[in-house]
Structures are given as C-alpha cells and as structure tokens.
C-alpha cells in the first residue's frame, strides 16, 4: 500500500477517535450540565475556546487531504512535524480528568496512531530520479506490465 494512503488512513482514524471521544464525553455525569452553563473542564466556553477547538480538529482533518496531495518531500516533513506536535496535544486532553480508563484508552490509541504516522513518514522510501523512474512518484511502485509480472 502506498505511504500516502497509509498516512491518510491514519489521520482519518485519528479524526474518528476525536469525534467519538467528544461524543462519548457527553455521557459523563454533569458534562452536559457544565456545557449548558458555559464551561468545558476548567475553561469558559467563548469564541476563543471554540476557535482553538476547531483549529485543533482542523489540522488533522486537513492532513488527510495534504497526505495525498503534497509533493512527497514536503508531505513527509509535514507529517513528521504535525504528528510530533500532536502527541503533547493528545496527552494534554487527560489534564484534570477523573475517568482514567476512558481517557487512558483513547489517548493511548491516539498516540499509537501518531506513532504509526511518524514511523511511516520517517521510513518513507526515498529514490533518486532516473530516466526509467521519472514517471513515478517518490512513494509509488514502478509500473509493471503484465509481461514483467
């Protein structure tokens, strides 16, 4: 499977986790009541809070697209940087939480997905361009005709 597809799938999986963790948080006793009075955890719900929240979710969402469209060298570097920055973001979500099993599992899964992204971006095959391989991308396999197979 091409590296680009693996990276896009991993970012997509991370986004599903983000969505479902936020959804299942609503089942914590008192969570909805806190939202109704304008608080999430220790933060007041404000425009700044919501903008930060959408930014935290938008970046991995965009990584699904960027992982499939950026030039290979830029894509590799972008995945390495963003995944590295998102490990502390994921771990920070446990700050002050009492549901250790729930957050431990979800943060553990998020960090495993980010480690998978880092590993695949780090080990992305690099090839030098030659006349025989100019038509292929840096993460594509060379074209094989039926006679060669």
HUVENGI-V146372 format. One record per pair of residues at least 6 apart in sequence whose ideal C-beta (glycine too) atoms are under 8 Angstrom apart, sorted by the first residue. I is the first residue (numbers start at 1). J is the second residue. If there is no record, write none. Layout:
i/j
I/J
I/J
This chain:
i/j
2/139
2/140
2/141
3/120
3/121
3/124
3/125
3/139
4/67
4/68
4/75
4/139
5/68
6/116
6/120
7/63
7/67
7/68
7/75
7/79
7/117
7/120
7/121
8/63
8/64
8/65
8/67
8/68
10/113
10/116
10/117
10/120
11/60
11/61
11/63
11/64
11/67
11/117
12/64
13/113
14/60
14/86
14/110
14/113
14/114
15/57
15/60
15/61
15/64
17/106
17/109
17/110
17/113
18/57
18/60
18/110
21/93
21/106
24/102
25/31
26/32
28/99
34/40
35/45
38/44
38/45
39/45
40/49
41/95
41/96
41/97
42/96
43/49
56/89
59/82
59/86
60/82
60/86
63/78
63/79
63/82
66/75
66/78
67/75
67/79
70/78
72/124
72/137
72/138
72/139
73/138
75/121
76/121
76/124
79/117
79/118
79/120
79/121
80/118
80/121
80/122
83/114
83/117
83/118
83/121
84/118
86/110
86/114
87/111
87/114
90/107
90/110
90/111
90/114
91/107
91/111
93/103
93/106
93/107
94/100
94/103
94/104
94/107
97/103
124/138
124/139
125/138
125/139
126/138
127/133
127/138
132/142
133/142
135/143
136/142
136/143
